[in-house]
Amino acid sequence: MEIKYNSNYPSIDDLRKKAQKKIPRFAFEYLDGGCNEDVNLAKNTAELREVELKPYYLNNYAGADLRTELFGHVYDAPFGIAPVGLQGLIFPNSPEILARAAFQHNIPFILSTVTTSSIERISELTEGRAWYQLYHPAEMSVRDSIIKRAAAAQCPVLVVLCDVPSFGYRPRDIRNGLAMPPKMTLKNILQIMGKPEWAIKTLIHGIPGFETLKPYMPKGLNMKQLGAFMNKTFSGRLNEERIKPIRDMWKGKLVLKGVVSEEDTEMALRLGFDGIIVSNHGGRQLDAGQSAIRSLPPIVEKYKDKLTIMMDSGIRSGPDVARALACGADFTFMGRSFMYGVAALGNEGGNHTISILKTQLKQVMEQVCCTNVKDLPQHIIQ
């Protein structure tokens, strides 16, 4: 696909600043914030950007090839769109906007269990190419039903989330009424009135809801009842007993997301996972933990050739993608970067953000004289 982007917003930081002006404060703070004091949120990007690459300027060079094979499919770039909850609250219709853009650019899109479009709708838009992230339900019947729906929608990869055994303590969301149960305050209503485009598009597309979960939800829930339903329906703590039936049911590729230790990687390998995503949930769950880029190298050193190792958390640009790949990740994902793009530019935000990232990554590879993304580890300065 032709690389085109809006030159008024040439960086993810430009998109972030524009997004902050365009959407209500409670929506922006839900997207932008971490947990507790945001320590790990800041470390994720800061420590990733300590990684340095070495150029070889006098080598023979044939040009940069961003294409990357992952689980039998060749994608046009080594990055994809990570799952994000409540996307339609951040910007109306954003899951569909991003799924379309991902399909057009031939990169993976992962749909969250707790976002605002259904498995079936996103599968329709991507011709069965979207991945699905499973937030483990407490009831086995709900789990089995969701997995069967993902299989029927031809999702090639099921991503099992393991890093939310408890809800993260997020002061911004508590102040804004976005904790469970959620509530709409006068302050939030005034914020909405100050963002007319967001408000009008929300009216057009309808109040966002948990579309994938609607078949399992009693009708007519108020906000308090919704919070009780979510707390009752989901149990994020995984163990071997809960994982084995998933592996038995799911015939496609299976990925464990939220891995930050060699011990959990070893168990993932033993239980038949095809890959892992090294991630600390974008700094939204454990402020006292390591950054994702610090967790990655020991896992890569021990398990590089045993399963596919991917990474998210803290990646905000093409150079960041290059840094993560140079540290041994086979593939990368980003969530906030793409949501900033949609919140800033609406329907054009997905294509714009992907185009920026492709352009930036290609420039880095050309600068260091790296032809294939798999060769980026040869350029890391230890």
GURO-271973 format. One line per 10 residues: number of its first residue (from 1); their letters; for each residue x, y, z of C-alpha. Coordinates in Angstrom, 3 decimals. Last residue first. Layout:
NUM> A> X:Y:Z | ...
This chain:
382> QIIHQPLDKV> 26.095:-3.884:23.835 | 25.675:-1.779:20.700 | 22.968:-3.454:18.635 | 23.503:-3.685:14.902 | 23.663:-7.469:14.441 | 20.354:-7.696:16.344 | 18.762:-5.826:13.374 | 19.295:-8.786:11.024 | 15.737:-10.137:11.346 | 14.474:-6.780:10.074
372> NTCCVQEMVQ> 16.148:-7.395:6.718 | 18.473:-5.081:4.771 | 20.298:-3.288:7.578 | 22.597:-0.472:6.504 | 22.388:1.527:9.767 | 20.762:4.497:8.013 | 18.650:2.386:5.672 | 17.253:0.419:8.607 | 16.511:3.600:10.534 | 14.812:5.172:7.497
362> KLQTKLISIT> 12.661:2.064:6.951 | 11.547:2.168:10.588 | 10.537:5.813:10.351 | 8.611:5.370:7.091 | 6.797:2.254:8.321 | 5.910:3.961:11.598 | 4.608:7.106:9.918 | 2.551:5.076:7.433 | 1.000:2.970:10.204 | 0.013:6.137:12.047
352> HNGGENGLAA> -1.560:7.781:8.994 | -3.474:4.679:7.933 | -4.984:4.360:11.407 | -5.703:8.035:11.932 | -7.508:8.709:8.661 | -10.958:7.833:10.039 | -10.460:10.077:13.060 | -7.346:12.254:12.942 | -6.314:12.912:16.543 | -8.236:10.208:18.393
342> VGYMFSRGMF> -7.374:7.769:15.609 | -3.662:8.529:15.740 | -3.477:8.604:19.532 | -5.173:5.181:19.483 | -2.484:3.873:17.152 | 0.363:5.003:19.388 | -1.452:3.811:22.534 | -1.585:0.168:21.457 | 1.704:-0.969:19.949 | 2.922:-4.436:18.981
332> TFDAGCALAR> 6.308:-5.889:18.085 | 7.758:-8.900:16.251 | 10.630:-11.375:16.517 | 12.029:-9.630:19.597 | 15.799:-10.023:19.939 | 17.125:-6.773:21.369 | 17.563:-5.438:17.827 | 13.842:-6.033:17.284 | 13.015:-3.875:20.300 | 15.369:-1.104:19.145
322> AVDPGSRIGS> 14.008:-1.172:15.586 | 10.435:-0.847:16.882 | 11.551:2.086:19.036 | 13.134:3.711:15.956 | 9.755:3.373:14.211 | 7.962:5.064:17.097 | 6.088:4.658:20.406 | 7.103:1.280:21.859 | 6.721:1.470:25.641 | 4.813:-1.774:26.097
312> DMMITLKDKY> 4.790:-4.563:23.451 | 7.015:-7.515:22.634 | 7.106:-10.717:20.563 | 8.949:-13.997:21.105 | 8.077:-16.907:18.807 | 8.945:-20.253:20.394 | 11.939:-22.526:20.949 | 14.636:-20.758:18.922 | 14.821:-17.619:21.061 | 14.083:-19.345:24.397
302> KEVIPPLSRI> 17.114:-18.832:26.660 | 18.719:-15.666:25.308 | 15.383:-14.189:24.235 | 13.910:-14.598:27.724 | 16.970:-13.018:29.342 | 16.820:-10.138:26.797 | 13.083:-9.249:27.098 | 12.456:-8.350:30.747 | 14.507:-5.139:30.580 | 12.662:-4.072:27.404
292> ASQGADLQRG> 9.310:-4.636:29.127 | 10.166:-2.305:31.999 | 10.569:-4.090:35.294 | 7.907:-4.176:37.985 | 6.997:-1.830:40.857 | 4.326:-0.012:38.848 | 2.453:-3.227:38.181 | -0.772:-3.101:36.100 | -0.958:-0.187:33.645 | 2.701:0.051:32.605
282> GHNSVIIGDF> 1.810:-0.771:29.001 | 0.404:-4.141:29.999 | 3.803:-5.318:31.274 | 4.597:-7.090:28.023 | 6.677:-9.894:26.519 | 4.255:-11.350:23.993 | 4.584:-15.113:23.836 | 4.535:-17.690:21.068 | 3.364:-21.101:19.906 | 1.950:-22.069:23.294
272> GLRLAMETDE> 2.029:-25.793:23.986 | 1.788:-26.031:27.769 | 5.511:-26.708:28.164 | 6.468:-23.604:26.185 | 4.118:-21.400:28.189 | 5.483:-22.939:31.399 | 9.055:-22.091:30.409 | 8.023:-18.565:29.455 | 6.339:-18.150:32.846 | 9.588:-19.124:34.580
262> ESVVGKLVLK> 11.754:-16.979:32.290 | 9.799:-13.929:33.392 | 7.917:-10.980:31.881 | 4.998:-12.632:30.057 | 1.941:-10.452:29.520 | 0.490:-12.117:26.435 | 0.473:-15.890:25.857 | 0.060:-16.858:22.191 | -1.795:-19.781:20.589 | -1.735:-20.527:16.859
252> GKWMDRIPKI> -4.808:-22.287:15.530 | -6.504:-25.477:16.751 | -7.924:-24.020:19.968 | -9.913:-26.460:22.079 | -7.066:-28.494:23.590 | -4.890:-25.423:24.130 | -7.779:-23.694:25.880 | -8.499:-26.773:28.004 | -4.854:-26.770:29.204 | -4.769:-23.097:30.226
242> REENLRGSFT> -7.148:-23.184:33.181 | -5.474:-26.125:34.921 | -2.009:-24.723:34.216 | -2.791:-21.446:35.931 | -4.359:-18.130:35.025 | -5.611:-15.263:37.168 | -7.818:-12.962:35.082 | -11.145:-13.994:36.548 | -13.874:-12.338:34.584 | -17.649:-12.650:34.752
232> KNMFAGLQKM> -18.261:-11.643:38.365 | -16.213:-8.442:38.289 | -17.638:-7.535:34.882 | -21.224:-8.196:36.008 | -20.788:-6.153:39.209 | -19.479:-3.222:37.188 | -22.374:-3.512:34.756 | -24.831:-3.566:37.671 | -23.421:-0.277:38.932 | -23.626:1.308:35.480
222> NLGKPMYPKL> -27.192:0.155:34.817 | -27.842:-3.168:33.149 | -30.775:-3.266:30.752 | -30.198:-6.689:29.259 | -28.340:-9.441:31.073 | -24.865:-9.939:29.570 | -23.614:-13.153:27.929 | -24.673:-12.410:24.352 | -23.382:-8.826:24.776 | -19.791:-9.873:25.542
212> TEFGPIGHIL> -18.351:-9.336:22.053 | -20.018:-5.917:21.856 | -18.806:-4.518:25.189 | -20.599:-1.203:24.766 | -19.997:2.199:23.212 | -22.943:4.654:23.207 | -24.078:4.953:19.618 | -22.204:5.460:16.354 | -23.896:8.738:15.418 | -24.226:9.983:19.016
202> TKIAWEPKGM> -20.558:9.168:19.638 | -19.680:11.008:16.438 | -21.528:14.093:17.707 | -19.854:13.992:21.131 | -16.330:13.490:19.778 | -16.824:16.358:17.326 | -18.360:18.556:20.054 | -15.496:18.265:22.563 | -16.344:20.901:25.232 | -19.754:19.358:25.887
192> IQLINKLTMK> -18.007:16.050:26.619 | -15.853:17.691:29.294 | -18.957:19.191:30.902 | -20.526:15.725:31.065 | -17.377:14.323:32.652 | -17.430:16.994:35.384 | -21.134:16.358:35.996 | -20.202:12.734:36.658 | -20.837:9.618:34.608 | -20.124:6.447:36.571
182> PPMALGNRID> -18.149:3.266:36.060 | -18.463:0.345:38.487 | -15.657:-0.481:38.148 | -13.191:2.381:37.621 | -13.917:4.921:34.916 | -15.375:7.524:37.271 | -12.845:10.204:36.372 | -11.142:10.235:39.789 | -10.861:6.431:39.760 | -9.614:6.483:36.163
172> RPRYGFSPVD> -6.901:8.980:37.044 | -5.853:7.028:40.139 | -5.261:3.753:38.285 | -4.899:0.745:40.572 | -4.669:-2.123:38.093 | -7.487:-4.674:38.157 | -6.340:-8.024:39.525 | -4.960:-11.191:37.914 | -4.407:-8.986:34.842 | -1.086:-10.143:33.368
162> CLVVLVPCQA> -2.125:-13.431:31.714 | -3.942:-12.495:28.512 | -4.442:-15.372:26.070 | -3.881:-14.407:22.432 | -5.698:-16.613:19.916 | -4.177:-16.498:16.434 | -5.631:-17.258:12.992 | -9.076:-15.771:13.697 | -11.366:-17.656:11.312 | -14.599:-16.071:12.624
152> AAARKIISDR> -15.798:-19.601:13.482 | -12.622:-20.077:15.536 | -13.184:-16.805:17.397 | -16.807:-17.790:18.015 | -15.750:-21.195:19.346 | -13.265:-19.507:21.695 | -15.966:-17.127:22.934 | -18.395:-19.983:23.606 | -15.785:-22.050:25.435 | -14.849:-19.167:27.725
142> VSMEAPHYLQ> -18.500:-18.354:28.431 | -19.213:-22.001:29.316 | -16.084:-22.142:31.479 | -17.371:-19.367:33.707 | -14.725:-17.103:35.255 | -13.879:-15.634:31.874 | -10.227:-15.316:30.734 | -9.518:-12.121:28.804 | -9.000:-13.688:25.389 | -7.239:-11.602:22.757
132> YWARGETLES> -8.338:-12.262:19.175 | -6.225:-11.962:16.033 | -7.647:-10.361:12.901 | -7.196:-12.076:9.519 | -10.699:-13.418:8.932 | -11.480:-11.177:5.986 | -10.304:-8.121:7.938 | -13.585:-6.186:8.011 | -15.714:-9.332:8.467 | -13.433:-10.597:11.239
122> IREISSTTVT> -13.832:-7.241:12.998 | -17.613:-7.530:12.850 | -17.686:-11.163:14.031 | -15.352:-10.677:16.968 | -17.487:-7.774:18.145 | -16.572:-4.123:18.486 | -16.293:-2.065:21.688 | -13.279:-3.449:23.527 | -13.303:-5.797:26.483 | -12.344:-9.055:24.751
112> SLIFPINHQF> -9.593:-7.187:22.934 | -9.164:-7.424:19.158 | -5.604:-7.854:17.889 | -4.778:-6.304:14.486 | -1.962:-7.820:12.436 | -0.250:-5.935:9.572 | -1.159:-6.085:5.902 | -1.454:-2.319:5.294 | -5.076:-2.522:4.131 | -5.921:-5.060:6.846
102> AARALIEPSN> -4.337:-2.955:9.581 | -6.158:0.142:8.336 | -9.515:-1.643:8.334 | -8.935:-3.016:11.847 | -7.886:0.437:13.055 | -11.040:2.208:11.862 | -13.207:-0.685:13.078 | -11.723:-0.577:16.556 | -11.999:3.259:16.568 | -15.753:3.485:16.009
92> PFILGQLGVP> -16.064:6.472:18.351 | -12.829:7.645:19.997 | -11.593:6.860:23.515 | -14.942:5.329:24.490 | -14.946:3.264:21.311 | -11.591:1.769:22.297 | -12.906:0.454:25.617 | -10.023:-2.023:25.986 | -6.936:-1.975:23.792 | -5.463:-4.990:21.994
82> AIGFPADYVH> -2.142:-4.333:20.241 | -1.903:-3.152:16.635 | 0.946:-4.748:14.723 | 4.650:-4.406:14.040 | 7.269:-6.128:11.904 | 5.991:-4.637:8.607 | 4.396:-5.941:5.402 | 3.289:-9.206:7.019 | 4.218:-12.612:5.616 | 1.929:-15.262:7.103
72> GFLETRLDAG> 3.093:-18.657:8.370 | 3.013:-17.820:12.067 | 4.964:-14.599:11.505 | 6.986:-13.807:8.415 | 8.279:-10.233:8.299 | 8.425:-7.746:5.442 | 10.268:-4.542:6.277 | 12.840:-4.881:3.467 | 15.471:-2.139:3.490 | 17.818:-1.478:0.559
62> AYNNLYYPKL> 20.477:-3.478:-1.289 | 23.536:-2.309:0.617 | 27.224:-3.020:0.116 | 28.820:-2.008:3.392 | 30.572:1.328:3.782 | 28.133:2.931:6.234 | 27.929:0.233:8.870 | 25.614:1.767:11.486 | 25.565:0.724:15.172 | 22.329:0.825:17.143
52> EVERLEATNK> 21.735:2.090:20.678 | 19.242:0.895:23.302 | 18.711:3.593:25.956 | 15.445:4.379:24.196 | 13.865:1.189:25.544 | 14.733:2.389:29.053 | 12.850:5.660:28.594 | 9.891:4.051:26.803 | 8.996:1.428:29.398 | 10.408:3.432:32.297
42> ALNVDENCGG> 7.723:6.117:32.007 | 4.806:3.680:32.217 | 6.698:1.769:34.893 | 6.759:4.792:37.191 | 3.215:5.969:36.399 | 2.564:6.808:40.097 | -0.168:4.187:40.684 | -1.060:2.719:37.299 | -0.501:4.005:33.788 | -2.153:6.859:31.968
32> DLYEFAFRPI> -2.582:7.909:28.350 | -5.663:6.036:27.239 | -7.784:6.475:30.373 | -6.430:10.026:30.682 | -7.553:10.824:27.138 | -11.056:9.453:27.713 | -11.510:11.301:31.015 | -10.176:14.513:29.428 | -12.708:14.484:26.627 | -11.275:14.060:23.112
22> KKQAKKRLDD> -9.863:16.522:20.595 | -7.187:18.520:22.432 | -5.473:15.490:23.968 | -5.618:13.746:20.601 | -3.688:16.602:18.974 | -0.914:16.328:21.578 | -0.749:12.541:21.167 | -0.696:12.841:17.387 | 2.265:15.216:17.516 | 3.997:12.795:19.908
12> ISPYNSNYKI> 3.413:9.991:17.412 | 5.356:11.999:14.852 | 4.796:13.673:11.460 | 1.521:15.423:12.320 | 1.164:18.343:9.913 | 2.753:16.168:7.204 | -0.411:14.052:7.005 | 0.668:10.614:5.867 | 0.999:8.587:2.695 | 2.818:5.267:2.159
2> EM> 1.225:3.505:-0.816 | 0.000:0.000:0.000
